[in-house]
Amino acid sequence: MVHQYQLNGYNIVLDTCSGGIHVVDEVAYDIIAMFQDHSPDEIVAAMLEKYGQRPDVTEQDLRDCIADVEALKNAGKLFTPDTFADMAGTFKERSGDVVKALCLHVAHTCNLNCAYCFASQGKYHGDRALMSFEVGKQALDFLVAHSGHRRNLEVDFFGGEPLMNWDVVKRLVEYARSIEQEKGKNFRFTLTTNGVLIDDEVIDFCNREMSNVVLSLDGRKEINDRTRVDYAGNGSYDRIVPKFQKLVEARGGKNYYMRGTFTHANPDFTKDLFHMADDLGFTELSMEPVVCAPDDPAALTPEDLEVVKEQYEILAKDMLRREKEGKPITFYHYMLDLTGGPCVYKRISGCGSGTEYMAVTPWGDLYPCHQFVGEENYKLGDIWNGVTNTKLREEFRSCNAYARPECADCWAKLYCSGGCAANAFHATGSIRGVYEAGCELFRKRIECAIMMKAAEAAGEA
């Protein structure tokens, strides 16, 4: 399968199954578009009719170009057949029941009342609760016991707002560190926070123990304070921005992300990203489209989606400019490694939710990921008895880039691995459904990311 597109002056040809990316001139671009369905003579005639007035385009040049395309095809770099379909159902089976990561919901409560919160202000459609140390300790023991030969284990502290259960977070990190050597494991911790409770102790601890910190900010003050408010209706921007800046400055180059959500109120989200970069000094950025019911006031409209796709192009071009000026920023969705990136296993099987990765509630229940918590039909088991809903786990195990008929002809399926199961569920009621708006935006992001790599390769970034 071949995908062709033009962006920022580049003619890009992507061969889906080989991963080959070709940046070509306009004549070769048109020849490739005709190659599969037309004879060489038909292609030459069409090209001479279109480009015949150009002295640098002769019949021999065209036939040489056709031969080059044929050579790329024979080398498995263009029009490569899809040989992965038969493997799709077996990849996750090979990993058995190994668990490599947990999302610990240490707090099902929050000190903010964000309008678009998928977790119902941290309650996940249930009761407010804080995870006890005993439950958290059992969760870590469950992870170690089910991690097989994996040495590196991931643990995310999540909520609600995890800083509302800060002492337990610290004790769990201390416990994990105390068993690393004995168990032959290495824990990597991440904390996601709205920032309200950040203080010097939190900063020092996070910068010492957390491999990554995700900081929630929606950008400009007027945008952030439209939705990210406390229970009295007061915006959070002025309280959290100085704390975020202090934490990042003290972090000394360790990983962090400013993580925002854009809604119907700001489909022009690059203004928020540029505000965070230029006015606030943050360089590691992520902005996610809101996922909510279509009738929610925050929901993106079809008109918004067109604006958002344009914004992705604006962002990509601006990031190239910044790179050239020696002032780069990172955008999470444009992080694309074309040489040592995800293996075939990951390209086909996806994030591992419900198999390698699970979420743990304050009571110790297991769910496929944080976005399924509170959906009782998606409870996998608990941290004492393990996965007891094996039928559900098998359903997630079979969820991959080839599990959805709608993905069959999609050029991006080996970049999204079939998409997010949670987004599919919330949009369609099935983890094998397709969240069409999300697919549309994902394809645009990948086009932009590949274009940026083309610019880098050409020395133009």
For each residue, the residues with C-beta under 8 A, 3 or more apart:
1: 15 16 17 82 409 411
2: 13 14 15 16 32 78 79 411
3: 13 14 16 411 412
4: 11 12 13 14 29 32 33
5: 12 14 447
6: 10 11 12 29
7: 10 12 313 316 447 448 451
8: 313 316 317 320 451 455
9:
10: 6 7 23 451 454 455
11: 4 6 23 24 25 26 28 29
12: 4 5 6 7 21 22 23 447 450 451 454
13: 2 3 4 21 22 23 24 29 32 78
14: 2 3 4 5 20 21 22 411 450
15: 1 2 18 19 20 21 22 77 78 79 80
16: 1 2 3 19 80 82 411 412 413 414
17: 1 80 81 82 83 84 414
18: 15 76 77 78 80
19: 15 16 338 414
20: 14 15 72 77 78 80
21: 12 13 14 15 338 450 453 454
22: 12 13 14 15 32 72 77 78
23: 10 11 12 13 454 457 458
24: 11 13 28 29 32
25: 11 28 29
26: 11 29 30
27: 30 31 47 51 57 61 62 65
28: 11 24 25 31 32 65 68 69
29: 4 6 11 13 24 25 26 32 33
30: 26 27 33 34 46 47 50
31: 27 28 34 35 43 47 62 65 66 69
32: 2 4 13 22 24 28 29 35 69 78
33: 4 29 30
34: 30 31 37 38 42 43 46
35: 31 32 38 43 66 69 73 79
36: 79
37: 34
38: 34 35 42 43 46
39: 42 43
40: 43 44 63 66
41: 44 45
42: 34 38 39 45 46
43: 31 34 35 38 39 40 46 47 62 66
44: 40 41 47 48 59 62 63 66
45: 41 42 48 49
46: 30 34 38 42 43 49 50
47: 27 30 31 43 44 50 51 52 57 62
48: 44 45 51 52 57 59 62
49: 45 46 52
50: 30 46 47
51: 27 47 48 54 57
52: 47 48 49 57
53:
54: 51 57
55:
56: 61
57: 27 47 48 51 52 54 61 62
58: 61 62
59: 44 48 62 63
60: 63 64
61: 27 56 57 58 64 65
62: 27 31 43 44 47 48 57 58 59 65 66
63: 40 44 59 60 66 67
64: 60 61 67 68
65: 27 28 31 61 62 68 69
66: 31 35 40 43 44 62 63 69 70
67: 63 64 70 71
68: 28 64 65 71 72
69: 28 31 32 35 65 66 72 73 78
70: 66 67 73 74
71: 67 68 74 75
72: 20 22 68 69 75 77 78
73: 35 69 70 76 77 78 79
74: 70 71
75: 71 72 78
76: 18 73 80
77: 15 18 20 22 72 73 80
78: 2 13 15 18 20 22 32 69 72 73 75
79: 2 15 35 36 73
80: 15 16 17 18 20 76 77
81: 17
82: 1 16 17 85
83: 17 86 87
84: 17 87 88 344 348 401 402 414
85: 82 88 402
86: 83 89
87: 83 84 90 91 344 348
88: 84 85 91 348 349 400 401 402 403
89: 86 93 398 400 402
90: 87 93 94
91: 87 88 94 95 344 345 348 349 400
92: 95 349 352 355 397 398 400
93: 89 90 96 397
94: 90 91
95: 91 92 98 355 356
96: 93 148
97: 146 355 387 393
98: 95 146 147 148 150 356
99: 102 142 143 146 147 355 356 357 358
100: 147 150 152 153 154 352 356 357
101: 143 153 154 155 156 352 356 357 358
102: 99 139 140 142 143 154 155 156 357 358 359 360
103: 156 158 357 358 359 360 369 370
104: 131 136 139 155 156 157 158 172 359 360
105: 108 124 131 158 159 160 359 360 361 362 370 373
106: 130 131 136 157 158 159 160 162 165 168 169 172 362
107: 110 122 129 130 131 159 160 161 162 163 164 165 362
108: 105 122 123 124 126 127 128 129 130 159 160 361 362
109: 122 123 128 129 130 159 160 161 164
110: 107 113 114 117 119 121 122 159 160 161 164 194
111: 161 164 194 196 197 230 231
112: 121 161 194 196 228 229 230 236
113: 110 117 121 229 230 231
114: 110 117 121 227 228 229
115: 226 227 229 297 298
116: 227 261 263 290 292 296 298
117: 110 113 114 120 121 122
118: 291 292 371 426
119: 110 122 123 124 159 160 370 373 374
120: 117 123 124 125 374
121: 110 112 113 114 117 160
122: 107 108 109 110 117 119 128 159 160 161
123: 108 109 119 120 126 127 128 160
124: 105 108 119 120 361 373 374
125: 120 374
126: 108 123 129 374
127: 108 123
128: 108 109 122 123
129: 107 108 109 126 361 362 363
130: 106 107 108 109 164 165 168 362
131: 104 105 106 107 135 136 165 168 360 361 362
132: 135 136 168 362
133: 136 137 168 171 172
134: 137 138
135: 131 132 138 139 360 362 363 364 383
136: 104 106 131 132 133 139 140 168 171 172 175
137: 133 134 140 141 172 175
138: 134 135 141 142 364 383 384
139: 102 104 135 136 142 143 360 364 383
140: 102 136 137 143 144 155 172 175 176 179
141: 137 138 144 145 383
142: 99 102 138 139 145 146 383 384 386
143: 99 101 102 139 140 146 147 153 155
144: 140 141 147 153 179 183 185
145: 141 142
146: 97 98 99 142 143 386
147: 98 99 100 143 144 150 153 185
148: 96 98
149:
150: 98 100 147 153 185
151: 184 185 186
152: 100 185 186 188
153: 100 101 143 144 147 150 185 186 187 188
154: 100 101 102 187 188 190 357
155: 101 102 104 140 143 172 176 187 188 189 190
156: 101 102 103 104 189 190 191 192
157: 104 106 162 169 172 189 190 191 192
158: 103 104 105 106 162 192 359 370
159: 105 106 107 108 109 110 119 122 162 164 165 192
160: 105 106 107 108 109 110 119 121 122 123 164
161: 107 109 110 111 112 122 164 193 194 196 197
162: 106 107 157 158 159 165 166 169 191 192 193
163: 107 166 169 193 196 197 198 202
164: 107 109 110 111 130 159 160 161 197
165: 106 107 130 131 159 162 168 169
166: 162 163 169 170 197 202
167: 170 171
168: 106 130 131 132 133 136 165 171 172
169: 106 157 162 163 165 166 172 173 191
170: 166 167 173 174 205
171: 133 136 167 168 174 175
172: 104 106 133 136 137 140 155 157 168 169 175 176
173: 169 170 176 177 187 189 205 209
174: 170 171 177 178
175: 136 137 140 171 172 178 179
176: 140 155 172 173 179 180 187 189
177: 173 174 180 187 209
178: 174 175
179: 140 144 175 176 182 183 185
180: 176 177 183 184 185 186 187
181: 184
182: 179
183: 144 179 180
184: 151 180 181
185: 144 147 150 151 152 153 179 180
186: 151 152 153 180
187: 153 154 155 173 176 177 180
188: 152 153 154 155 211 212
189: 155 156 157 173 176 209 210 211
190: 154 155 156 157 210 211 212 213 214
191: 156 157 162 169 206 210 212 213 214
192: 156 157 158 159 162 213 214 216 259
193: 161 162 163 197 198 213 214 215 216
194: 110 111 112 161 216 228 236 240
195: 198 215 216 217 236 239 240 243 244
196: 111 112 161 163 230 236 239 240
197: 111 161 163 164 166 193 202
198: 163 193 195 202 203 240 243 244 246 247
199: 202 203 243
200: 203 204
201: 204 205
202: 163 166 197 198 199 205 206 247
203: 198 199 200 206 207 246 247 250
204: 200 201 207 208 250
205: 170 173 201 202 208 209 210
206: 191 202 203 209 210 213 247 251
207: 203 204 210 247 250 251 252 254
208: 204 205
209: 173 177 189 205 206
210: 189 190 191 205 206 207 213 254
211: 188 189 190 254 255
212: 188 190 191 254 255 256 257
213: 190 191 192 193 206 210 247 251 255 256 257
214: 190 191 192 193 256 257 259
215: 193 195 240 244 247 248 256 257 258 259
216: 192 193 194 195 228 259 260
217: 195 224 228 237 240 241 244 258 259 260 276
218: 223 224 226 227 228 260 261 262 266 272
219: 223 224 260 262 266 269 271 272 273 275 276 287
220: 223 224 266 271 272 275
221: 224 225 235 237 238
222: 225 226
223: 218 219 220 226 227 265 266 272
224: 217 218 219 220 221 227 228 235 236 237 260
225: 221 222 228 229 235 236 237
226: 115 218 222 223 235 265
227: 114 115 116 218 223 224 261 263 265 298
228: 112 114 194 216 217 218 224 225 235 236 237
229: 112 113 114 115 225 232 233 234 235 236
230: 111 112 113 196 233 234 236
231: 111 113
232: 229
233: 229 230
234: 229 230
235: 221 224 225 226 228 229 238
236: 112 194 195 196 224 225 228 229 230 239 240
237: 217 221 224 225 228 240 241
238: 221 235 241 242
239: 195 196 236 242 243
240: 194 195 196 198 215 217 236 237 243 244
241: 217 237 238 244 245 280
242: 238 239 245 246
243: 195 198 199 239 240 246 247
244: 195 198 215 217 240 241 247 248 258 280 282
245: 241 242 248 249 280 281 282
246: 198 203 242 243 249 250
247: 198 202 203 206 207 213 215 243 244 250 251 256
248: 215 244 245 251 256 281 282
249: 245 246
250: 203 204 207 246 247
251: 206 207 213 247 248 254 256
252: 207
253:
254: 207 210 211 212 251
255: 211 212 213 284
256: 212 213 214 215 247 248 251 284
257: 212 213 214 215 284 285 286 332
258: 215 217 244 276 282 284 285 286
259: 192 214 215 216 217 286 287 288 332
260: 216 217 218 219 224 269 272 273 276 285 286 287 288
261: 116 218 227 287 288 289 290
262: 218 219 265 266 267 269 272 287 288 289 290 308
263: 116 227 266 290 298 299 300
264: 267 290 297 298 299 300 301 304
265: 223 226 227 262 298
266: 218 219 220 223 262 263 269 271 272
267: 262 264 300 304 305 307 308 311
268: 271 307 311
269: 219 260 262 266 272 273 287 308 311
270: 273 274 311 314 315 318
271: 219 220 266 268 274 275
272: 218 219 220 223 260 262 266 269 275 276 287
273: 219 260 269 270 276 277 285 287 315 329 331
274: 270 271 277 278 318
275: 219 220 271 272 278 279 280
276: 217 219 258 260 272 273 279 280 282 285
277: 273 274 280 281 282 283 285 329
278: 274 275
279: 275 276
280: 241 244 245 275 276 277
281: 245 248 277
282: 244 245 248 258 276 277 285
283: 277 328 329 330
284: 255 256 257 258 329 330
285: 257 258 260 273 276 277 282 329 330 331 332
286: 257 258 259 260 331 332 333
287: 219 259 260 261 262 269 272 273 331
288: 259 260 261 262
289: 261 262 300 308 437 438 441
290: 116 261 262 263 264 298 299 300
291: 118 423 426 427 435 438
292: 116 118 296 298 299
293: 296 299
294: 299
295: 299
296: 116 292 293 299
297: 115 264
298: 115 116 227 263 264 265 290 292
299: 263 264 290 292 293 294 295 296
300: 263 264 267 289 290 304 305 308 437
301: 264 304 305
302: 305 306
303: 306 307
304: 264 267 300 301 307 308
305: 267 300 301 302 308 309 437 440 441
306: 302 303 309 310
307: 267 268 303 304 310 311
308: 262 267 269 289 300 304 305 311 312 441 444
309: 305 306 312 313 440 441 444
310: 306 307 313 314
311: 267 268 269 270 307 308 314 315
312: 308 309 315 316 441 444 445 448
313: 7 8 309 310 316 317 444 448
314: 270 310 311 317 318
315: 270 273 311 312 318 319 331 334 448
316: 7 8 312 313 319 320 334 448 449 451 452
317: 8 313 314 320 321
318: 270 274 314 315 321 322
319: 315 316 322 323 328 329 331 334 452
320: 8 316 317 323 324 452 455 460 461
321: 317 318 324 325
322: 318 319 325 327 328 329
323: 319 320 326 328 456 461
324: 320 321 460 461
325: 321 322
326: 323
327: 322
328: 283 319 322 323
329: 273 277 283 284 285 319 322
330: 283 284 285 334 335
331: 273 285 286 287 315 319 334 335
332: 257 259 285 286 335
333: 286 445 449
334: 315 316 319 330 331 445 448 449 452
335: 330 331 332 449
336: 341 446 449 450 452 453
337: 340 341 342
338: 19 21 341 450 453
339:
340: 337
341: 336 337 338
342: 337 345 346 347
343: 346 347
344: 84 87 91 347 348
345: 91 342 348 349
346: 342 343 349 350 417
347: 342 343 344 401 414 415 417
348: 84 87 88 91 344 345 400 401 402 414 417
349: 88 91 92 345 346 352 400 401 417
350: 346 353 399 400 401 416 417 418 419 421
351: 357 369 417 420
352: 92 100 101 349 355 356 357
353: 350 357 358 368 369 372 396 421 422
354: 357 358 368 369 380 392 393 395 396 397 399 421
355: 92 95 97 99 352 393 396 397
356: 95 98 99 100 101 352
357: 99 100 101 102 103 154 351 352 353 354 368 369
358: 99 101 102 103 353 354 366 367 368 369 380
359: 102 103 104 105 158 366 367 368 369 370 372 373
360: 102 103 104 105 131 135 139 364 365 366 367 383
361: 105 108 124 129 131 364 365 367 373
362: 105 106 107 108 129 130 131 132 135
363: 129 135 382
364: 135 138 139 360 361 382 383 384
365: 360 361 379 381 382
366: 358 359 360 379 380 381 382 383 386 387
367: 358 359 360 361 370 372 373 375 378 379 380
368: 353 354 357 358 359 372 378 380 392 396 421 422
369: 103 351 353 354 357 358 359 372 421 422
370: 103 105 119 158 359 367 373
371: 118 420 422 423 425 426
372: 353 359 367 368 369 375 378 422 425
373: 105 119 124 359 361 367 370
374: 119 120 124 125 126
375: 367 372 378 379 425
376: 379
377:
378: 367 368 372 375 392 425
379: 365 366 367 375 376 389
380: 354 358 366 367 368 387 388 389 392 393
381: 365 366 385 386 387 388 389
382: 363 364 365 366 385 386 388
383: 135 138 139 141 142 360 364 366 386
384: 138 142 364
385: 381 382 388
386: 142 146 366 381 382 383
387: 97 366 380 381 390 393
388: 380 381 382 385
389: 379 380 381 392 393
390: 387 393 394
391: 394 395
392: 354 368 378 380 389 395 396
393: 97 354 355 380 387 389 390 396 397
394: 390 391 397 398
395: 354 391 392 398 399 431
396: 353 354 355 368 392 393 399 421 431
397: 92 93 354 355 393 394
398: 89 92 394 395 403
399: 350 354 395 396 403 418 421 431 432
400: 88 89 91 92 348 349 350 403 417 418
401: 84 88 347 348 349 350 407 413 414 416 417 418
402: 84 85 88 89 348 407 408 413 418
403: 88 398 399 400 407 418 432
404: 407 408 418 419 432 433 434
405: 408
406: 410 434
407: 401 402 403 404 410 413 418 419 434
408: 402 404 405
409: 1
410: 406 407 413 439 443
411: 1 2 3 14 16 443
412: 3 16 415 416 439 442 443 446
413: 16 401 402 407 410 416 417 418
414: 16 17 19 84 347 348 401 417
415: 347 412 442 446
416: 350 401 412 413 419 439 442 446
417: 346 347 348 349 350 351 400 401 413 414
418: 350 399 400 401 402 403 404 407 413
419: 350 404 407 416 423 424 434 435 438 439 442
420: 351 371 423 424 435 438
421: 350 353 354 368 369 396 399 424 425 431
422: 353 368 369 371 372 425 426 431
423: 291 371 419 420 426 427 435 438
424: 419 420 421 427 428 430 431 432 433 434 435
425: 371 372 375 378 421 422 428 429 430 431 433
426: 118 291 371 422 423 435
427: 291 423 424 433 434 435 436 437 438
428: 424 425 433 434 435
429: 425 433
430: 424 425 433
431: 395 396 399 421 422 424 425
432: 399 403 404 424
433: 404 424 425 427 428 429 430
434: 404 406 407 419 424 427 428 439
435: 291 419 420 423 424 426 427 428 438 439
436: 427 439 440
437: 289 300 305 427 440 441
438: 289 291 419 420 423 427 435 441 442
439: 410 412 416 419 434 435 436 442 443
440: 305 309 436 437 443 444
441: 289 305 308 309 312 437 438 444 445
442: 412 415 416 419 438 439 445 446
443: 410 411 412 439 440 446 447
444: 308 309 312 313 440 441 447 448
445: 312 333 334 441 442 448 449
446: 336 412 415 416 442 443 449 450
447: 5 7 12 443 444 450 451
448: 7 312 313 315 316 334 444 445 451 452
449: 316 333 334 335 336 445 446 452 453
450: 12 14 21 336 338 446 447 453 454
451: 7 8 10 12 316 447 448 454 455
452: 316 319 320 334 336 448 449 455 456 461
453: 21 336 338 449 450 456 457
454: 10 12 21 23 450 451 457 458
455: 8 10 320 451 452 458 460 461
456: 323 452 453 459 460 461
457: 23 453 454
458: 23 454 455
459: 456
460: 320 324 455 456
461: 320 323 324 452 455 456
